Amino acid sequence: MVASRAIGSLRRFTNASRTLRCTGYICRNFTGSTALRTRTHINYGIKGDVAVVRINSPNSKVNVLNKELQSEFTEVMNEIWASDQVRSAVLISSKPGCFIAGADIDMLSACKTPEEVTQLSQEGQKTFEKLEKSPKPIVAAINGSCLGGGLELAISCQYRIATKDKKTVLGVPEVLLGILPGAGGTQRLPKMVGIPAAFDMMLTGRNIRADRAKRMGLVDQLVEPLGPGLKSPEDRTIEYLEEVAVTFAKGLADKKISLKRNKGLMEKLTSYAMNIPFVRQQVYKKVEEQVQKQTKGLYPAPLKIIDVVKTGLEQGKEAGYLAESQKFGELAMTRESKALMGLYRGQVLCKKNKFGAPQKEVKNLAILGAGLMGAGIAQVSVDKGLKTILKDATLAGLGRGQQQVFKGLNDKVKKKTLSSFERDFIFNNLTGQLDYQDFEKADMVIEAVFEDLSLKHKVLKEVEAVIPAHCIFASNTSALPINEIAAVSKRPEKVIGMHYFSPVDKMQLLEIITTDKTSKDTTASAAAVGLKQGKVIIVVKDGPGFYTTRCLAPMMSEVLRILQEGVDPKKLDSLTTGFGFPVGAATLVDEVGVDVAKHVAEDLNKAFGERFGGGNPELLKQMVSKGFLGRKSGKGFYIYQQGVKSKNLNSDMDSILASLQVPPKSDVSSDEDVQYRLVTRFVNEAAMCLQEGILATPAEGDIGAVFGLGFPPCLGGPFRFVDLFGAQKVVDRLRKYEAAYGSQFTPCQLLIDHANSPNKKFYQ
């Protein structure tokens, strides 16, 4: 047990341990700071000769480094350094689950020039450098998220103690916002954890759990979280963490605890190798190659991070700090950063239930259909403590579904994010069955049966015969209008759409679809369930294809036309990923399923007519007739083999494509034109959805496009793209393609309005 090791090391410092257990010590009152009443973000008290600085931003679930907090922090630290009564200090958060979540991005967004952002960076660097050079040892006591500027603060302290809690994660996610760690992180991290590990953290933005952070040297001690007692587990854990941190702070001041860390053999060898200039140059080169391959040069931040780290290591600390602050300022002003920060804000909005708390909490869930989607929904539900029934029509189907849920949970055991005991405990929340037994206890039923209206009508009638009056019926359809499904319902106000994306356990988005008859409480319940499942939710109005499928369909129709014009699937994939889509367009058809794409295309073409035309639907029909259904059948545009990552083109497609080939139009067939034909059709349809009221806000449209359909994150979503690229340029592109192909590219009125008024923006 890590706790035993932590306490074991404490016991070596017997004087400190006796002090900790002295009743008089624990009961001693805090000596309040002189400015205690005027501070809102930080207060501190003194235990013995240790100052305990508590961070607690008001009216917020998390602490963020804004100007107010930084000002108060500087003030408090100056008092501590000036006090003869204090020999060491502990920094701790009063918020359960959060140390410091990072810098306030609104503070960055308020800056108008790179120089303003550079100044913010330099102020942070100076504050943390003073902390690093503190004459009195400072211990960072970390419980919960310690990210971005929070981690930069922590690694400036002389010692770090973290709780071994699932919520305790450390990381520098700035790259995900299109910027870099700007308060000394690019200079301190490589020295603390080594160059390879520092690059991995900064270039991926991944979170590091406490136990791994200890092995890396990012934290010095771990403390086990406590269970319930007279107080909540969270409160008890924070109190215990504080006691341990105070003891270590005292031990550091008394020089009874060494700041030197014992390095393992591999760490020593890596450190030795990194001191050789030639080895370092090879590492830089290799990392740059990997970044270029993964980002296609579309994201400037990763390459700037490499440059800044390199500057510090090769030219010294001062040059490194200067480069960090300047590049931080430059990156904050880029389109990519504005797009990514916009997505972050959108995520925050879409992780809240704007419909309020439902009248009755959903505790018992039932899912119809144990296929890929049904089992995926079951997995994310049981994983969050929902009692879930998984019903299928056949024993074989049910078995496959249950096996899929177990495998998903077992993968977490392999990754060490779950123990085998936790896996089995969670899996016990799932009940598999072939009938409607216990559906009378269900609070919500989600159907995930095949996309056939008559089948959905059949299961809806069967379900309504057995469920209680308060129970909600949700359909996981991806395109069938919810009001058509609800047409046979006795209680249409309880019917709603909940469109999940495959694979459910990995795709973050949930698209909730409401009809004119869906009650607000039903919507609130669906949103609450989605949020509990860990989803980012958007709520849209009913209509053919809703929002996401409706935006994707015209783009996929254009994909077919481009293929018919002679662009081979591999080149098309390269062009789309080169524009920022995470998956190539031809591969996407294979992943979605050619039969599903055909089915959706037929339904939406009936609903929208010529505007959704483009390529010849016969292409998909012939693929389906030959069994080329995509990845699930082993053949689509590509050939797929179990366990083989690389894929070759399906040569049997040549004859189908040749029989349907059409001559390309040279003035709209350059590589750039191919990319913009796809993107402008997507963007135009998204704007049409906002114009028609299918979408409530541009933010939900951007989140839905990026997290559900893979719209390039570096563009920020269709609406952010229009703002940053320029509405007039988008309309000009559409007009160019309209001249060649007709009404499929006619710009919608909303885009024309924005083009005619340059000051009009989707985001003001």
N, C-alpha and C positions, 0 to 999 in steps of 0.2 A: 504493500500500500504506500502511495506517495506521501500520504499524511504521516505515516510512521517515520518515513525518511526525513521529512521536514522537522517533525518533533524530535527525532533522534539527533539531528544536527543542532537543534536548539538546546538540547540537554547538555551538549558539550560546553555550553556557556552557562555554567551553573548559576552564576550570579544573576545573569539576565533572566534565567528561568525562575529563580526564586522571586525576583521582582514581579514577574508576570503573575505568579500565583498568590502574591500577597494581597489579602483582602483590602487593605488600606489603599493599595495602588489602583485596583479596579474601581473602587468607589470614589477615588479622588475626582473632584469636580474639575471641569475644564476652566482654564483661565481664558476668558474671552478676549479677543483682539479689540483694540481701541476703536476700530471702525466697523465692528461687527454689524451694527444696526443698518449701516448704509450700504452694505454689500448685498447683492442679490444672487450672484453666481457662486461665490466662494466664501466659506467661513473657516476659521481654524481655532483650535484650542490646544492646550499643552498638557501632555501626560508625562509627568516627571520632567525630563529635559528633552522630550521628543514633541515637536509640533506636528499635529495631525491636521492636514489641510483637506477639507471636504469640498468636492466639486458637485454642484447641484443647480443646473440651469433651471430657472422657474418656467412653469407652464409648458414643459416639454418632457417627452419620455426619454430623450437622450441629451447628453451634454455635447455641445458643439463649440469649437473654438471660434467665437466671434470677437469683435473688438472689445465688448464689455467684459467678457470672461478674461481675455488676455490682459486687459488693463488691471482688473482686480487681482489676477494671478501675480502680475509683476509687483503690485503694491504689497500683497501678502508676503511674497518671497523676500522683498526688501526689508520688511519688518522682522522676518525670521532671521535673516542674515545679520541684522543689527542688534538682535536680542542676545544678551549674555546668558539668559535663562535657557536658551535653546542650543542643543549640541547636534541635533539631527532632525530630519523631518520625514513624514510619510504623506504621500499624495494618494488620495482614495476618492472614489465616487460614492455619493449617497444613493445613486439610482441603481436599482436591481437590474442586472443584465446589460449595463453600459458603463464603461470607464469614460472614454471620450470617443464619439463616433466619427470625428474628423473635423475639418474646418467648415465654416458656414459658407456654402457656395453662393448664397445671396450676396455675401460680402465681395466675392470675386466678380459676380455679375454686375454689381454696381460700378465697377471700375470701367472707365471709358478708354483707357490707353494701356499699352503694355507696361509703361513706366510706373503707373499706379499699382499694377499687380506686382511688379518687381519690388516696389517699396514695401508692400505687405510681406513679401517673402523675406526681405532683408530684416524687417522688424522681428519676424518669427525666428529667423536664424540667430539674431542677437540675444533674444530672450532665452532660447534653448542652449546657446553657447555659455551663457552666464550660469545656467542650471548645470551644465556639464562640468564647469570649472568651480562649482560650489565648494567653499571651504568646509561646509557641513554636509555629511552624507545624506542623500535624498533617496528614499525608497518609494518606487511606484508600486502600489498595491492594486492589482488589476483583477476586476471581476466583470465579465461581460465583454462587449465589443470594444476593442482598442484598435482603432483604425485611423489611417491617414495621419493627420496632425496629432491625433491621440497617441499613436505609436511613436511618432517623432519626439513627442514630449517624453514618453516613457523611456526611450533609449538614450535620452539626454541625462537621465537620472543615473546614480551610481549603482543602483540595485533594483531588480524587478522580481516581484512575487506575484504569481497568478493562481487563480482557483482552477482546479481541474474540472471545470464545468463545461457542459456542451455549449453554453452560450458564450463562453470565453474564447474569443478568436482575436488573433492579431494579424494585421495586414496593412499594406499600402495600396489601396484600390484607385489611386489617382489616375492611373493609366486608363481606367474604365470611364473616366470623365474627360479624357483627352488632355490631361496635364501630367505633371510629375510631382513627387514629394518635394515641397518647396521650403521646408524649414530645417534643412540640414540632413534629411533622410537619405538622400543619394550619396552623401559623404560618410555618414555614420554606419549605415547598414553593411556595406562591404567589409568594413573593418570588424564589425561585430560578428557577422555570420559567415563571412567569406564571400568572395566575388560571385561564384556560381549561384549560391543560394540567394544572394541579394538580387542578382539579375532575375532569377526565377520569381521572387516575390514582387519586384517592381514591374516586370514586363507582363505578368499574368494578372496581377491584382488579387491573387488567390488568398483566401483566409487560412491562417495557420492555427491549428488547435493548440491548447496549452501544453500538452505532453510533447508534441513535436517541437514547439517553441523552446522547450527546456533542452531537448536533445541538440537543437541548433545553436543554443547559446543566446537565444533571444530573451529568455527569462532565466533567473538564477535558482528560484525555488518554486515548488508547487504546493498548493494547499487543497485538500479534499473539501468539496462543498458539504455542508451539514444538512441533515434531514429536519423534519418538523419537530417543534418542541413547544415551549410557551409562546414563542414567536414563529413567524413563517420561516421556511427554509432559507428564503432569500435574505431576510433580515439577520438571521443567525449566522449565515455564511459571511455577510459583510462584517459583522461584529468580530467573528473569529479571524477573518483575514486581517482586520485592523490590529487585533491583539498580536498576531504573528508578526506583522509588518513592524509594529512598534518595537517588539523584542529584537528583531533584526537591525532596525535603525539604531537602537541602543548598542547592540553588539558591534556595529560598524564604527560608531563614535568611540567606543571603548577599545577599538582595534582588536577585538576578539573574533571578528569574522573577516576573512580575507576576501578581497575583491577579485583575486586571481581565480580563474576557472580552469579546471583540469580538462584538457583537450584529449579526445580519442586519437588513435593512430591515424585513421583516415583524415581526420581534421588537420592533424599536424602535417601530413604529407601534402594535402591540398594547399595549406597555408604556405608551405615551403615552395611548392611549384608556382604559386601565384606571385612569389617574390622574384621569379625569373622573368625579365622583360619579354623574351621571345614567347614564353608560355602565355603571358597576359595578352599579347598581340593576337595570338591564335584564338584565344577565348573570345576577344572582341569580334574578330572576323567571323567566327562560327555563329555567335549570337546574332550578329547583324544579318547574316545569311538566313538564319531561321526566321527572324522578324520580317524580312522582306518577303520570304516565301509565304508566311502566314497572313500578313497584312496587305500584300500586293501594293505596298507603298501608299495605302489609302489613309493610314493613321500616322500622323507625324510624331506623336508622343513617344512611342517605344524607341525610335532612333535617337531622339533628343536625350532620353534617359541614358542610353549607352554612351553618347557623347559626353554628358555631364559626369558620369561615373569615371569615364576614361580621363577626363580633364583633371579631376581631383587626384586620381591615383598617379598620373604621369607628371602633373605640373604642381602638385601640392594643394594643401587645404584651402588657402585663400583663393586660388584660381578656381577651385572646385565650387566653393560657395558662391563666387561671383557668377560662374556659368549657370549654376542651379537657379539663382534668382532671375537672371536674364531670360533663360529658356522658359522658366515658369511664366514670366510675363508674356513672352511671345506666344506660347501655347494657349494661354487663357483667351487670347483674342482670335484664335482660329475658328473657322466654320465648324470643323470637326468637334472642337471642344464645346462650342455652343450647342451643337446637335446632341452630343452625349449628355451634357448637363440638362438639356431639355428633357431627354428620356428619363434621367434620374428623377427629375421633378414629377414627370408623368407617372412614374412607378409609385412614388410616394402617394400621389392622389388616388391611384388605382389600387392601393392597398388599404383603403378606408371604405367603410360601408356608409355611403351618403344617404341611405334609405333608413338609417336608424336601426335600433335593436328589434328583431322580430318578436312577435307576441309569445311564441313558443320556440325554445331552442331545439334545433334538430339534433337528437341524440342517437336515434335509430334510423339507419339508412338501408334502403333495399335497391339493388341494381338488377335490371333485367337484361340478360345477355352477357355471357362470360367470354366473349371474344376479346380481341386485342384491346379495344376501347373500354369495354365493361370491366375487364380485369384490371386495367390501368387505373380506372376511377376507383375501383375497390381498394387497390394498393394505397393510393394517396389518402384514402378515407380511413382505413384501419390504422395507418401509420400515425394519424393524428387523433386516435382514440375514439373514432366513431364506430359504434356497433353496426356491422354491415352484413346484410344478407346478399349473397350472389346467387341469382337464379338463372338457370339455362334450361333449354328444352331437351337437351340430351346429356347423358352421363359423360360421354367422351368430351363434349364441349365444356362441361362443368369442370372436369378433371384438368383439362388444359388451362382453364382460367385460374383455378386454385394454384396450379403449379407455377403459373406466371407470377402470381402475387408472392408466393413463397420465394421464388427465384429473385424477384426484385428486392425483397427484404434481406435475403441471404447475401446478395451483392454488397449490401451495406455492412454485413458482418465481415466480409472479405476485406472491405476498405477500412475496417475497424471503427466505423461510425456507430455501429450497434454491437452489443454482445449477443451471443447465441441465446441467452436467457431473454433478453429484450425482444429479439426476433420472435421467439416462440410466444411470448406474452402478447405481442402485437398481433401475431397471426391468429391467436385465439379470439380476436374480435371479429373474425370472418366466419360466417356460416354458409356453406354451400348446399343448395337444394334444387329440386326439380319441380316443386309445387309452390303454392302461395301461403304455406304455413307461416304463421307469425307476422304476416303482412298487416294484420290488424293493429300491430304495435308500431308500425313504421310512421315516422314523421315526414319522410320524403322518399319518393321512388324516382330513380333515374333510369329511363329506358335507353339502352344502347343496342337495340336490335337493328337488323338490316334496313337500309334506306328505301323502304317501301311503304307508301302511305296506308295501304289497306292493312298491312301487318301492324303498323303503329296504332291504327284505329282499333284493331283486335285486342292488342295488349292493354291499351288504355281502358277499354270497356271491362276487361277481365280484372284489372287492378282496381278500378273504381267500385267493383262489387265487393271487395274485401278490405279496403283501407279505411281508416277512421276519417271523420269529417274534416279534421284539421290538416290532414296529410297533403303534401304538395306532389304534383306529378310533373317531372322535368324530362324533356326530350334532349338527347345528345345529337340530334340531327345536325348535319353540316349545311343543309341547303333547303330542306322542305319547310315552307312557311308554318310557323307555330299555330296561327289561327286555323289553318286547314287541319292540323292534327287535333286541335281543341274543338273542332266542329262537332265531334261525337261525344264531348264531355258533358256530364251533368253539372260540373262546377268549373266553367272555363276560367274563373278568377284564380283558380288554384293551379292552372297549367302555365308552364314557362319553358323556355329553351335554355339549356346549359350545354354549350358547344365546347367540348374539350378538344385538345390537339394532341396528335400522336408523335412520339410516345408520351403518354399522360404524365408519367413520373418525371419526365425531363422538360417538357414544354411548359413554360410558366403561365401561359395565357388561359383564361376562361372567358368566353364570350357569352354573356347572359342576354337572352332575347325576350322582350316583353310584348304582349299584344295590347290592344285597347282595353281588353277585359281583365288582364292580369292585375291583381291587387298589389298595392304598395307593400303589404306585409309579405306576400309571396315573393316579391322581388328582394325584400330585405332578408328573407330566409335563404334564398338562393345565393345572395352575396355573402352572407355569413358563412354558409357552408364552403363556398369557394375560397374565402379568406382563411378559413380553418384548414383547408387542404393545402394552404401555402401558395395559392394562385394570385396572379395579378389579374384583376377583373375589369372588364369593360361592359357596360350595359347599353344595348342598342335596341332600336325599334324593330318590329317584325317586318319581313318582306322577303322576296326570293333571294336566297344567298346571304341574307342579313347584311353584315358589313364585310367580314373577312373573305368569305367565299365569293361574294360579289366583286370584290376588288381583284381577287386572284384570277377569276374566270376570263375576263377580257385579255389579261396578260398571257394566260395559257393559250388562248385562241391565237394570239400573235406569235407565240412560240411555234405552233403548228405551221403557220404561214411561213415563218423564217426557215423552218426545216424543209418545207416544200420548195422554197426558193433556192435550195442547194447548200445551205450552211449545215455542216455535219454536226451531230449531237455533241461531239467532244469540243469543237470550236465554240458552239453556242454556250456550253457550260463554262468555257474559259472566259468568254466575253461577259457572262453574267456575274461570275465570281470576281472578275476583274473590275466590275463596277461596284462591288461591295456586298453582293448577295452571298450568304454563307454556303448555299447549295446551288449548283448549276441548274439552269432551267430544265434541261432534258432529264437530268438526274431527279429533279423534283417530281416530274410526272411519274417516273418509276417508283419513287418513294411513296407518293400519294396512292398510287395504284391506277393503272391505265383504265380499268373498268370503272373505278370511282370517278376519274376525270371525265370519262365519256358520259356517265350518268348525270353528273353535275352540269356539264356543257349542254346536254340536251334539255335539261329542265330550265336552265337560265336563258338559253336561246329562245325557248318558247315564251318566257316571261318578258324578255327585253328585245327580241327580234334582231334586226340587222346590226344594231349597235354592238352586239356581242359577237358578231361574226369575225372572220379573219381567215384562219386556216380551214381546210376542208375536214369536217368531222369524220369523213370516211377513213381518214388516217387512223383514228382511234378505234373505229369499228373493225377495221381489218386486223389491227393488233390484237384486239379482244378475241376475234374469231380464230386467230392462230395461237391463242393462249399466251401471248406476250403481255402479261399483266403487270410487269415491273418486278421489283425485288421479290415480292411474295411468291411469284411463280418461277423465279430464277432467270427470267428473260423479259426484257422490255427493250428500251433503246440500247441497253447494255446487257451483258451476261453476268449473272451473280453466282458466286460459288461460296458455299458454307465455309467460314473461317478464312476466306481470302479477301484482303482489303482492296487490292487493285482490281479493276474491272475492264474488260475489253468490249468494244462495240459489238453489237449483235448483227452479224453479217446478213442474217435472214431478213433484216429490215430494209436492206438495199433495194430489193425488188418492189416493196411496198412504197418506199419513198420515190423511186424512179417512176412508178405508175401514176403518182399524184403530183409530180414535179411541175412547177410553174416558173416562168422566167422572172428573175429578180428585176426590180426597177432601179437602174444604176444610180439615180440621183438620191435615193433613200436607202442604199444598201451598204454603205461603208460600215466598218466595225462600230464606230460611234453612233451612227444612225440605228443600227440594230439594237444597241444598248438603250438608246432613248426611245425607240418605238415601244419597247417593253415597259420602261419606267413611266413614260407619259400616259400610257393607257391605264396603268395602275393608279397613278396620281389623279388623273381626270375622274376616274370612277370613285375614288375616295372623296374627292371634292363634291361629286354629285350626291354621295351619301350624306354629307354634311348639309348640302343645299336642301335635300328632301327631308331632313330631320331624322334620318335613320341613326345618325350619330348625334350625340348631344354636344360634344366638345371636340375641337381639334386634337387635344391631348389624348383623349381616348382613341381617336383614329390613329395617331402615331404609335401609341402603345400596342394597339391591336395589330398594326402592320408589321412592326418590328418583332414583337414577341410571339405572334401567331403565325406570320407568313415569311419571316426572314427578310423583310425590307432592310436595306443596308443601314446598320446602326450609325455609321459615320455620316449619313445624310439626315438622321434624326426622325425619320418617318415622312410620309408624303406631305404633310402640312408644314413641318419645319423645313423640308426641302424647298417648297415653294417660296417660303420667306427668305431663305438664305440664297437660293439660286436666282430668284426673281420671278414673279408671276408673269411678267411680260415675256421673258425668255421661254418659259414653259408653254405659254400660249403660242408663241412664234413657232416652236417645235411642232406643236399639235397642228397648226395651220399648214405647215410644210407637209406633214404626213397625210393630212386631210386631202390636200390637193392630189396626192398619189392614190389614196385608198378610200376616200369618201367619209361617210358619217361616223365610222368607228373612231375617228380621231377628232370629231367636232368638239371643241372645248366647251365645258359647261359654263353656265352664266356666272357662277361664283368666281371661277378663275378669271373670266373676262372682266368682271367688276374689280378684282384685285389688280389686274394688269392695267386697267384704266385709271386706277388711283394708287400711285406708287407708295403712298404713305399707309395704305391699307395692309395690315398684316394679320395673320392668324394668331400670332403671339405678339401682343403689344409690349 
